[in-house]
Amino acid sequence: MVPHQPSISILKETARIINLPFEKVMTNMDRYANTSGGTIPLILDEANKTGKIKYGSNILFASVGSGWTYGAAIIKWSNGK
């Protein structure tokens, strides 16, 4: 999962609700805190460069905004191949 990162506790609860081991949740809050709208592209780039995302991986993007704004998408990573 490559999420927007409002807080670690929200990410842990989200992972629990969808039955996803937390080690599969990409996070960089320990280094950058909440980077708002830039979070998903930043963590996706980091995960790709460090090899955490492999060709053919299914990736869940999830984001929340202020109020009732939210969105999600699932893609299959092709790495440009």
N, C-alpha and C positions, 0 to 999 in steps of 0.2 A: 504494500500500500504506500502510495506517495501522497501524503495529505498536506493540506494547509495545517499549520501547527499553532492553534490557539493556546494550548497548554498540554503538558505531558499527561496530566490526569485525564483530560478529555480524550486524548489519543489512546490511553490504556483502556478506558471504559468503552470506547468505540471498538477497539480490537476484541475486547471481551464479548460485546454484544454480537459481533459478526463471527465469533469463534475463530479468530485469526491470531496465531501466536505473535506476541508483541515484537519478537525479533524480526518479523517480516514487515514491520512498520518502519519506514525510512524516516529518520528524524535528524535534525541538526540544531535543535534548540539549545543544546549544551554549548554550542559555539556562537550562535547568532541571535538567540531568543526568537521572538515572533517577527518574521520579515514580511508579514502581511501578504499582499498580492504577488510578491516575488518568491514565496516559499516553494511552491510546486516546481517551477522551472529550476530553482537553485538546487533543491534536493534531488530532482531527476538527473541533473547534470552530474552531481556528486556520485549518485548511485551508479550511473553509467560508467563514469571514469574509474571507479573503484571495483568494477566487475560484479556489483551486487545485483545488477539486472543483466540477464543473459538473453541471447537471441531466442525468441519464441516465448519469453516470459509473459504471463498475464499480469497487467498492472492495473490496480484500482487507484484512480485519482479521486480525492474527496476534498471538498472545500466548504467552508461556512463563512458567512459575512454577518454584518450587523443586522439585527432584526431577524427576519425569517428567510433570509437569502441563503441558498445552499445549492450545491451541484455535485454530481459524481459522474464518472465515466470509467469504463473498463476497456483497455486496449491490449493488443498483442504486440510486444516490442519486436521490431524488425531490425533496428540498428542500421537502417539505410540499405539493407541488403535486398 
